[in-house]
Structure formats: structure tokens, C-alpha cells
Amino acid sequence: MIQRVNEKISVITVYNHIKNSILPVQVRWHGRIYHIKKLGYHHKVRMGRTMLHIFSVCDDSLALKLQFNSDTLEWMLEEVSDGLTD
């Protein structure tokens, strides 16, 4: 089931200077830590002058859709999915 969340979260990332890429590796949400195992995709969306980076990532049991605002440097958890149908 996909659940819309839209809450601020804490994220630990790794930056690769050779590939010029950033990868979320750990997410903290509601006091729980999720270790990211796989990056599904990363794309950018421009909203006016603001660049948003959207990441689809998975841990062992959940799929998470993350948003990074490059102006405010804030991370948001947009969606959570457990992979089950509604």
C-alpha cells in the first residue's frame, strides 16, 4: 500500500566526487532508522527557481520516495510503500 506522508526527515548521504552524484544511505523517520539498500531512481524537478531532487529508494521491507530541496537543504519523505496492494 502506498501512503502519502509529506513529513520532514533526517537523511545521511554519500557524495561521489568522481560521478558527481549523491546517494541517500540512511533515513530517520519517527525515531526509526532505515538503512537504504537500493536506489531505484533519481531525477530533478524545477519548481520556479527551486531545484528538487527526487529519490526512490528501498530498505529491506519498504520503498520510500524522498525529496531534497536544494534551496532550503530540507529532506521530505513524500511516500512510503510496503509493496502490498490496497
PEJOTA-V309321 format. One record per backbone hydrogen bond with DSSP energy under -1.0 kcal/mol. CO is the residue of the C=O (numbers start at 1). NH is the residue of the N-H. E is the energy in kcal/mol with one decimal. If there is no record, write none. Layout:
CO/NH/E
CO/NH/E
This chain:
1/82/-1.1
3/80/-2.0
7/77/-3.2
10/28/-2.9
12/25/-3.2
12/26/-1.6
14/23/-2.4
16/20/-1.3
16/21/-1.6
21/16/-3.1
23/14/-2.2
25/36/-1.9
26/12/-2.8
27/34/-3.2
28/10/-1.7
29/32/-1.7
32/29/-2.5
34/27/-2.5
38/58/-2.2
41/56/-2.4
43/54/-3.2
45/52/-3.2
47/50/-1.9
50/47/-3.0
51/70/-2.4
52/45/-2.8
53/68/-2.9
54/43/-2.1
55/66/-3.0
56/40/-3.8
56/41/-1.1
57/64/-3.2
58/37/-3.2
58/38/-1.6
62/59/-2.4
63/81/-2.6
64/57/-2.7
65/78/-2.7
65/79/-1.2
66/55/-2.5
67/76/-2.6
68/53/-2.8
69/73/-2.0
74/69/-2.6
75/9/-1.7
76/67/-2.5
77/6/-1.1
77/7/-1.5
78/5/-3.2
79/65/-2.3
80/3/-3.1
81/63/-3.1
